[in-house]
């Protein structure tokens, strides 16, 4: 497919855009840059790109607003660029469907690594969906790997691509503690760094969408200083 190596960068910082072009093109990507959010959104919706790099701070329309509009009809992977220290932007971005974020200023090599991790994850998800005819039915939810959908009580629950992968990992190993590092590697396909709260945000979002409790027990339990587990029902003796 022609668009598999095409990246759209939406950022009003022209010097940064040029720098990204210089770093990404040698990696085999074709990079298209746009500096105005409304035309950037229109271009992102064409389906011609494998990934969108989106700055939060844009004139006329914030990156978060652009992401919200984009997610109404497109699941193209999005990497958000946020101001360092602006945790709220990162949290909201992830909850709205961003695949990852990178705080400014950043090392361009880190950006390349994040982009490659997102693309690996997308490829793995596609291969799994094609190769496996698998559904996980647990408690009141059905996690369907073929369609990458989640149903609860027969109703489809809208989840992001990352939330789906995270829930799948937790449910298929229900009753087992998965560390944050392990989940970051399996779900985001990159290493966990000291200040990375991505997994925590996605778990929080899943709790809101599925409910914090099921049959009187906590659905997704936090294991302090370790990670998370999807809890099992008590076995009657």
Phi, psi and omega in degrees: 000136188295329188276359190295340179242017181262126180242136176254125176252123178245104184201135182277357177274099186295324179294319178296318179301317179296321178297318180294322176300315182295329181274325186275328181298318177295342178276002177097009181263147168262123188246127176245125182249143177223145187247354182243127190294322184293314177290329177296318178298314180301319180290319180298329182281355181289339183081013183270001187235148179274344183195148177241128172261118191234123177279141178290318185269099179233149180280132175092329177202125181289161177298327179293320176295318179299317179299318180300315178295320182297319185287351177290337183216004181219140176248024177303134179303139181232128173252117182273140172255121184238159175289138180300132179092349180272073182300324184297322178296320180294315182297311180297318180300314179295319180293331181275354175119008173294145182275332178193173178218160177217123181282142174274148352285156183224161174279124181306331178293328176293323177298315179300318180296318180295318179298315180296325178294318179297318181292322176298317180297317179297320179293318179295317179300318180294317180295319179297315182296327181280324188271335186244135174257080192227136173230141173251122177246118184211132184053235182258014183238153174236122179252109186258113184287332181294310182265353183052050178236157177237129176240143179228117183059032180085352180260136178289129177259125181284114178233155176282169179300319180290318179299321178299311182298321179294313179298320179300315180297317182292317184289319183291345175238039180305137182090352179250139178280128175248126182289158178299322178295318179295317179294320178299318180293315183287322186268317182261348177059043173205168181282152176279132174253171192301324187252015184277118180247017184303310182299319179300318181294317181293322177297315179301318180295319178297320179300318180295321185282325185260345185098138184288333183232155176217123180054040176080002178240157178293132184287300178247112187264137173275127174256106191306134178067007180236290184177227186221158169215147171274121190284156177255152176291147177295131178277128178285137181270000000 
